[in-house]
């Protein structure tokens, strides 16, 4: 009944969909030149030969698929790959980073006529869905056409699991449309099984295979020269409520760590000026990167509110606090810091990376804190004890290496299912 009502609602909601997309376009959340893709329309022809279709919700999910895309296309020179996402930022990123024989389209709004138009045009031979971005009409229509679907890097958070418990028939119907569901962890596999998946496995987490965040070498050299031998630590991808805590920690530590520099990289760069205003009353010398404020020996906190430079700041220090974890928002991806050889600190709220953060803590490659005092103690300890810092970094490298073959394992499963489907299609046509 719930799926029927959802389908009926999406059929009747065309005027609202147009209004909503126009509103998003006005706010810069849709690409005006490509908005037709949201209705399943495109001028781009379908390439000949087998076609992979991968869907990821946004930036993080799409980045985790890039190594897998490379392997799939390298293994199958006659194949092409269509990547869909739902955000302007991810679209721009994919257009820059997708390899040859791979291209990007926006996912159409989940209305039956748009979905059918999309699938009629592209006719994918296999469909891969990242994490948990389920669109009912698309899944049901793909299933009805016999397109094999695989959930890759599947993640069912505790909150999502609790929510789906209230719609068990819906999620069971959707999950049983998948040929295979690959969970990020044993916990995700267990939840997928409980929700109705009929074929589930854990081959590892594809986020382990994502390359290190990039950085401008010249800018890195300039900042390294500017900072010199000052003690320095990074608060990465911070969210509201965390910057004030970080500033308090800075004030506590600067007396015992002469010349201390604290770098704050907010998750959303547009918040830079608001962060500065909130911290000005704390009597700390601030510099804002987006304003080209000079970073001097007097600068206590450097607010790096620019887009795409997080990799630069991970390389400037070997102590990184991962934001979104001192506030109950689920945490940010700690692998980004581990991959660039940082000793990682995070708060208690890591629900988005629960298995990962638990394994890191058990493996000795992260420090978990619950408040400002514990954060200050952890930063001070790592600034003072180089051997402890180096040990945590070594453990982090080992943790990354522990899942070095995940991409190949996942690609093998996908290719096996694709071959079976192509053979069946050839036999049916014969």
N, C-alpha and C positions, 0 to 999 in steps of 0.2 A: 504493500500500500504506500509506504513512504517513497519508494522509487517511482511509483506511478504518479504520485503528487508532485515529486521533483520534476519528472519529465513534463507533466502538464504545465507546471509553472514556467519552465524554461521555454516551452512552446508559445505560451501566451505573453511572454515578457519582452518581445522584440522592441517595442517603443522604449521601455525602461533600459534595455541593453544599449540602445543607441544614445540615450541621454547620459547614461553612466560613462560610456566610452568618450563622449564629447567632453564631459566634465574632467575626466582623466587626461584627455589631450590638452585641455586648457591649462592643467597643472603640470604639464611636461611629463606625465606618466605614461603617455602613449606616443609613438612615433607617427606624426601626421602623414608621412609619406608611405607608411606601411599599415595603416589602420585597417585596410581591407583584409589583411591576413587574420584579423580577429573574427572575420565573418567566413573564414575558410577559403578566401579568394587569393589568387596569386597569379602573376604573369610569368613566373619561373616554370619552365617545363620540367617534368619528371625525368631524371636521368635514366638511361637504359641500364638493364641488368638488375641484380638484386639490390634492394634498398633497405638499410637499417633505419629505423626511426627511434630516436632517443628523446624522452621528455624529462626536463628538470624544471623545478619551479623557478629558481632564481640563481644568483651568482654562486653561492656556496655549492649547491648541488651540481650545477653545470661544470664548475671547475673540477669537482671530484671525478667527473666522467672523462675528462680530456685524455688521461693516460690510457683508459680503456678504448677510447675512439682510435687512438694511434695504433694500438695492437690489432683491433678488428680490421682496420683498413690495410694495415701492413700484411695481415694474414690472407686477405681477400682482395687482390688487385682489381677484380671485376666488380666490386661492390662500391656503392656510394652510401652516404649517411646524411640523414636529415635530423637536425637538432632543433627542438622547440623549447622555448622558455616563455615566461609571462611578463618579464620586466624589461624596460628600456636599457637599464644598466647591464643586465646579463646579455641582451642582444648585442650591444656594442662590444662587450668583452668577447663574445663568441665570434663575431665577425673578425676580430683581430687575431684570435688564437686558434680557430679551427684549421685543421690541415687541409691539404688538397683532397678533393672528392668528398668533402664535408661542407655543409652549408646550414644556415639558420633561417627559421621561420618563427613567427609568433604563434603560440598555441591559440586555436580559435576559442571563442566563448563557448561554453558547454551547452549549446542549444542544438537539438537534433539536426536541423537543416544545415547549420554551419559545420557540424561534425561530419555529416554525410558528404558535403561538398569537399571538405578537406581530405577525407579518405578516398573518395572517388578519384580525386586528382593524383594523390601521391601513391596510393596502392602499396603501402609498405609490406615487405615480406616478413618482418619481425618488429615487435614494438618493445622498447625497454623503458621502464618507468623508474625514476630515481626517488628513493626514500619513501615518501608517503603522500605525494600530491595526486590524489585520486579524483578523477572527473567522471562521474557515473555514466553520462550519456556516451562519452568517448569510449570508455571501457566496454560498455555493453554493445555498442555498435561494432567495435573492433572484434569482440568475441563472436558476434553473429556472422562476421565475414571470415572467420577461421584464421585470423591473424594471431600467431602465437605471441603471448605477452609474458615478459619476465620483469619482476620487480627486482631492481638491483640496489644494493646498499639500503635495503628496507629498514626503516626506523619507525618504531611505534613507541613514543614517549609514554611515561606513566599517565600524563594528562590525556593524551590521545586515546590510550587504551581505555581509560575510565569513560571517556566520551563515547567511544564506539560500543561500549557495553550497553549503552542506551539505544543503540541502533544495530543490534547484532545481526538481524536478517539482512540489512543493507550491506554491511561490511562483508558478511559471508558471501553474499551474491557477487560482490565486486572481486573479492579475493579468489573465488573459485573460477573466475574468468582468466586467471593467470596460470600459465603452464608451469611456472616455477617462481617461488618467492625466495630471494636471497636476503637474509637479515644481516645487519651489521655486526650483531653479537648474538650470543646464545639467548640472552634475555629477549631480544627482538624476535628471534625464531620462536621462542615459547609463546610470546604474545600473538604472533601471526597464526600459530597453530590454534590457539584458543579462540581466535576470532574467525576461524573457518578455512584457512589456507589448506589446500590438499597436498601440496608438494613444497616443502620448505627446507632450506639448508643455510649454513653459515660457512662461507668460504673466506671470510675476512672483510675488512673495511676498506673500501676504495679510497677513502680520504688519506690513507697512509701512502698512496702512490702519487699524490698531487705534488708537482714540483715546488721548490721553494719560491716564495714570493719574490718578484724581481726588484732590482734597485739600480739607480743610476750610479755608475762607478765614480764619476767625477764628483757628484754631490756627496757621495759617501766619503771620499778622500777629503773634501773640503770640511765636512762636519767633524770628521775624526781629528783633523788638524786644529779646528776651532776648540773642540772639547779637550783635547790633550789627555792628560792623566787625571782629570777630574773624576771622582766617583760618580757613577751614573746608573740610573735604573729606569725602566720603561713601564708605563701603565697603558696597555694596548686595548683598543676597541672598547673604551669605557662608555658607560651609560649614565643618565641622570641619577644623582644620588651618590655616585662613586667619586667624582672629582673632588668634592669637599673632603672626603675621607683621605684621598691621596695627598691633598694639600696639607692636611693635619699631620700625616705621616712625615711629609717633607719637613715640616717645622720641627717635629720631634727629633729628626735624625740629623739635621744640618749642624747642630752643635758638636756632635760626636763624629761627623764625617765632613770634614772641612771641604768647602767648595762643591758640595753635593748638587748634582743636576738631576731633576726629575722631569722626564719627558712624558707628556700625556697625548695620546693619539685617540681622539674620540671616534667611536664607531661611525657617527654621522658628522662629517666635517662642518656642516652648516651650523653646528652648535658651538663652534670655536669662540665667537665673541661673547655668547651667553656664559660660557664657562669662565672666560676672563673676567666678566663683570662679577660673577659669583665669588671669584677668588681674590679680587682686588681688595676687599675689606679685610683680608687675612694678613696684610702687610708682607706680601711675598713679591719679589721682583719677577714679573712675567714678561714673556715674549710670545707673540703670535706669529706663526710661520706664514699664514695666508696674507698677513699684513706686511710681510718682509721686515718685521722687527729684527734688529740684529741680535744674535746670540752672543752675549758677552760673558765675561767672568763674573759679572754681577747677576746674571740671569739665574733665578732659582728654579722656576718651572717654565718649560718650553712647551707651548701648546701647538702641536703639529696637526693643524686642522686642514690638511690638504688631501686630495683624492689620490689613492693608488701608491702611497709612499710607506705603507706599513713595513714592507720588506726592508726598506732603508733603515728604519729605526730599530728593527730587530737585530740588524747587523752592527749597530752602534754600541750595543751593550750586551752583556751576557746574563742579565737579570730581567725577567719580564713577568709582570702581573697581568693575567688575562681578565679583562673586564666582563661586565654583565653577570658576574658571579658573586659579588658582595651584595647585590640586590637580587630579589627572586625573579630573575628573568631567564635563567637557563644556561648562561655561560656562552663563551665564544670558543672557537676551535683551537685547542692548545697545541695541535700538531704544527701549526704555523710557526710557533716559537721553538718547539723542539727541533724542527728541521733546520733552523738557523742557529742551533747550538746555544740556546738560552736555558738557564735554570728557571723553571716555571713555578709561579705561585698562582693559586686561584682560590676563590671563595667556596662556600658550601653549596652555592646554587649552580650546579652543573648538570641539570636534568637533560639538556640538549646533547650532552656528551657524557652521560652517566657511566656507561661501561668503560669508556676511554679514561675518564678522570679517575675512576676506581682502580683501574689497572696501572695507571701512571703512579698513583699514590703507593700502591703495593709494590711496584717495581723500583721505587725510590727515585723517580725522575720528576717529582713535583712536590710542592709543599702546599698543604691546604690550611687556610686561615678562615676565621669566622668574624673578625672585627678589625678595627683600626689598630688596636694594640698588637694583635697577633701579626698583622701585616707589617707593622713597623719592626717588630722583632725579627720576622723572617727576612726582610730586606737588609736590616742591619747585620744579621748573621751572615748573609751571603756576601755582603760588601766586605766584611772583615775576614771571613774564612775562605780563602781561595781554594784550598783543597776540597772542602765540602762542596763549593760551587762547581768545581771541575768534576767531582764524582757524580753529582746530579746530572750534569751535561752528558757525561759518558753513558749513564744509565738511559738518558733520553734517546741517544743515538741507537743504543741497543734495542730500545722499545720500537723505534721506527723500523729498524731492520727486521724485527720479528715478523712483520707481515709484508716482506718485500716481494713475495710471489702472488699476492692477491689478484693483481690485474690479469695475469696469465691464467689463473684458476677460473676466474669469472668469465674471461673470454672463451675458454674451452667449453664451458657449459652453454654459453650463448651460441657458439658455432655449431655445436652438436644438435641443438634444437633447430637452428636455421637449416642445417643440412637435411634433417628429417622432414621439415616442412617443404623444402624445395623438391625433394625426391617424391613426396606424396603428391605435390601439385603436378609434377611432370607425369607421374603415373596416371593421374586422373585425366590429364589432357590427352594421353596417348589413346 
